[in-house]
Amino acid sequence: MQFKLEPNPLKPNSLEDKFKFTFNQAAVGMAHVHPSGRFLLVNSKFCEIINYTKTELLLLDFQDITHPDDLDKDVELAQAVLAGKIQTYTIEKRYICKDASIKWVQLTVSLVRNNHNEPDYYISVIEDIDPRVKMQIELKKSKELLEARVQERTKELRALNSNLKKEVEEKENAKDLIQSFFMLSNDAIVIANWDKKFITVNKTFADMLGYTIEELIGRSAVDFIHPDDTSSSAIAATKNRDTFHLENFENRYISKTGEIIYFSWNATAIKAERLIYAVGRNISSLKAIENELAVERLKMITSSKMNALGRMAADIAHEINNPLTVIYGQTILLKESVESKSINLNSVKPVFEQIERMSNRILNIVNSLRSFMRDGSKDPFKTTSLKDILEETLAFCLGNIQSKGIKLNIPNNLNNVFVVARDVQISQVILNILNNAIDALENIQNPTIQIELIKTDTKAGLVISDNARGIKPELQINLFKPFFTTKEIGSGTGLGLSISKTIIEEHGGTIYYQDNQPCGSRFIFLLKTK
């Protein structure tokens, strides 16, 4: 059957319109391919995957965009389908995109024959499985893609429900067409009644849980949901019935073998039929990536902290040793006075006061170190004094600055400046920038670090600048990338600014670099104030 696809109707009224809508709105790539390999019909998703327009693709064969190393296998399987040796095949292969980049896809192919049982065209379903090189960025893109699919699937399910009965009565083969799409989907698709019992499920969902379709139909979803998620799932189901729509709801199912599977669900409730149509994506791999990222991020943060403290160890010891020397000396004087019974209360009071000051100084340094080394990534965001964060950070790095003869200018207008933050993490950001400034000021005359307050209507932060040589323009674009450093090999991990950027962005803030005219560097970060 050949036809021309028109713009998607909101509510398709015929089987052909329904198929057009399904084809155009599918969340996976779809194509009709001539037995010779020429593209006859492609959907927008396929174009998106390989970065071609529909017009461009319709001038090509699948051989033109298939990676040479995968072409023989693809052609061999296609010929086997054509010869009737197999009904369908699924392979992982590589496409050459328009910009010459390589992208991995999962391709599922079946053949449509005409009324004379002659090969008419292939139906290809293409899913993008390209590995995520930068996990954090790809994770965000995946969530955005999931949100887009929610909207597409919701429209599709609403249209499907409103016309299903009529189409079944009008055309017997409508059921086969819908069932084919239902079973081809790589996402889980279920239809459940108001009591959460499965009316029907697709094979993808059954395979994910390790059951047959027959074993699931008539069973309650509650029987398979992780016990810790039953309460939130019940609340979500009630919300779905009340609002008729649910997006991006996550819960866990337990498979027949005991494996825990994470799903992200998008559902539409049809009140008149007391049915719920739901599409679920298996996001277990994304959850695994999130956990790996969390572990690796903690390792990097800890490594960065240890590196920073290791560099300052001697200066911290010196900072503590100075007041200890004073305390020790004053204690000796007091002991001698006691032994000689020549204590003068007026002369002893300043001694006690000095001992108290020195003890408080040591206590502040130790407390700052203890706070800095604690993992603050799970701390709640709270309104915190920017002045307190800066002072706690300087408590254990000021000695390092002074020992190198660096002049430090600190703002005196930080009173009553509060930001929404995890103070331990912001302390690490400040220390990372200060350490970079200290390194850059090596062999610089009159070395100076300037710290200033910066404020907007809704944000506040610090400007930390130095009068060193600055950073070359061609290097500035890579400053916040992991493992990039402008220092000599062995002099830095290249993680400090990358970690700082991640921390600030998690706070909903911004961090950036400016040249500090006429020389030097200037790093600026801003955090929410409410």
Rosetta blueprint (number, residue, H / E / L):
1 M L
2 Q L
3 F L
4 K L
5 L L
6 E L
7 P L
8 N L
9 P L
10 L L
11 K L
12 P L
13 N L
14 S L
15 L H
16 E H
17 D H
18 K H
19 F H
20 K H
21 F H
22 T H
23 F H
24 N H
25 Q H
26 A L
27 A L
28 V L
29 G E
30 M E
31 A E
32 H E
33 V E
34 H L
35 P L
36 S L
37 G L
38 R E
39 F E
40 L E
41 L E
42 V E
43 N L
44 S H
45 K H
46 F H
47 C H
48 E H
49 I H
50 I H
51 N L
52 Y L
53 T L
54 K H
55 T H
56 E H
57 L H
58 L L
59 L L
60 L L
61 D E
62 F H
63 Q H
64 D H
65 I H
66 T E
67 H L
68 P H
69 D H
70 D H
71 L H
72 D H
73 K H
74 D H
75 V H
76 E H
77 L H
78 A H
79 Q H
80 A H
81 V H
82 L H
83 A L
84 G L
85 K L
86 I L
87 Q L
88 T E
89 Y E
90 T E
91 I E
92 E E
93 K E
94 R E
95 Y E
96 I E
97 C L
98 K L
99 D L
100 A L
101 S L
102 I E
103 K E
104 W E
105 V E
106 Q E
107 L E
108 T E
109 V E
110 S E
111 L E
112 V E
113 R E
114 N L
115 N L
116 H L
117 N L
118 E L
119 P E
120 D E
121 Y E
122 Y E
123 I E
124 S E
125 V E
126 I E
127 E E
128 D E
129 I L
130 D L
131 P L
132 R L
133 V L
134 K L
135 M H
136 Q H
137 I H
138 E H
139 L H
140 K H
141 K H
142 S H
143 K H
144 E H
145 L H
146 L H
147 E H
148 A H
149 R H
150 V H
151 Q H
152 E H
153 R H
154 T H
155 K H
156 E H
157 L H
158 R H
159 A H
160 L H
161 N H
162 S H
163 N H
164 L H
165 K H
166 K H
167 E H
168 V H
169 E H
170 E H
171 K L
172 E L
173 N L
174 A H
175 K H
176 D H
177 L H
178 I H
179 Q H
180 S H
181 F H
182 F H
183 M H
184 L H
185 S L
186 N L
187 D L
188 A E
189 I E
190 V E
191 I E
192 A E
193 N E
194 W L
195 D L
196 K L
197 K E
198 F E
199 I E
200 T E
201 V E
202 N L
203 K H
204 T H
205 F H
206 A H
207 D H
208 M H
209 L H
210 G L
211 Y L
212 T L
213 I H
214 E H
215 E H
216 L H
217 I L
218 G L
219 R L
220 S E
221 A H
222 V H
223 D H
224 F L
225 I E
226 H L
227 P H
228 D H
229 D H
230 T H
231 S H
232 S H
233 S H
234 A H
235 I H
236 A H
237 A H
238 T H
239 K H
240 N H
241 R H
242 D H
243 T H
244 F L
245 H E
246 L E
247 E E
248 N E
249 F E
250 E E
251 N E
252 R E
253 Y E
254 I E
255 S L
256 K L
257 T L
258 G L
259 E L
260 I E
261 I E
262 Y E
263 F E
264 S E
265 W E
266 N E
267 A E
268 T E
269 A E
270 I E
271 K L
272 A L
273 E L
274 R L
275 L E
276 I E
277 Y E
278 A E
279 V E
280 G E
281 R E
282 N E
283 I L
284 S H
285 S H
286 L H
287 K H
288 A H
289 I H
290 E H
291 N H
292 E H
293 L H
294 A H
295 V H
296 E H
297 R H
298 L H
299 K H
300 M H
301 I H
302 T H
303 S H
304 S H
305 K H
306 M H
307 N H
308 A H
309 L H
310 G H
311 R H
312 M H
313 A H
314 A H
315 D H
316 I H
317 A H
318 H H
319 E H
320 I H
321 N H
322 N H
323 P H
324 L H
325 T H
326 V H
327 I H
328 Y H
329 G H
330 Q H
331 T H
332 I H
333 L H
334 L H
335 K H
336 E H
337 S H
338 V H
339 E H
340 S H
341 K L
342 S L
343 I L
344 N L
345 L H
346 N H
347 S H
348 V H
349 K H
350 P H
351 V H
352 F H
353 E H
354 Q H
355 I H
356 E H
357 R H
358 M H
359 S H
360 N H
361 R H
362 I H
363 L H
364 N H
365 I H
366 V H
367 N H
368 S H
369 L H
370 R H
371 S H
372 F H
373 M H
374 R L
375 D L
376 G L
377 S L
378 K L
379 D L
380 P L
381 F L
382 K E
383 T E
384 T E
385 S E
386 L H
387 K H
388 D H
389 I H
390 L H
391 E H
392 E H
393 T H
394 L H
395 A H
396 F L
397 C L
398 L H
399 G H
400 N H
401 I H
402 Q H
403 S H
404 K L
405 G L
406 I L
407 K E
408 L E
409 N E
410 I L
411 P L
412 N L
413 N L
414 L L
415 N L
416 N L
417 V L
418 F E
419 V E
420 V E
421 A E
422 R L
423 D H
424 V H
425 Q H
426 I H
427 S H
428 Q H
429 V H
430 I H
431 L H
432 N H
433 I H
434 L H
435 N H
436 N H
437 A H
438 I H
439 D H
440 A H
441 L L
442 E L
443 N L
444 I L
445 Q L
446 N L
447 P L
448 T E
449 I E
450 Q E
451 I E
452 E E
453 L E
454 I E
455 K E
456 T L
457 D L
458 T L
459 K E
460 A E
461 G E
462 L E
463 V E
464 I E
465 S E
466 D E
467 N L
468 A L
469 R L
470 G L
471 I L
472 K L
473 P H
474 E H
475 L H
476 Q H
477 I L
478 N L
479 L L
480 F L
481 K L
482 P L
483 F L
484 F L
485 T L
486 T L
487 K L
488 E L
489 I L
490 G L
491 S L
492 G L
493 T L
494 G L
495 L L
496 G H
497 L H
498 S H
499 I H
500 S H
501 K H
502 T H
503 I H
504 I H
505 E H
506 E H
507 H L
508 G L
509 G L
510 T E
511 I E
512 Y E
513 Y E
514 Q E
515 D E
516 N L
517 Q L
518 P L
519 C L
520 G L
521 S E
522 R E
523 F E
524 I E
525 F E
526 L E
527 L E
528 K E
529 T L
530 K L
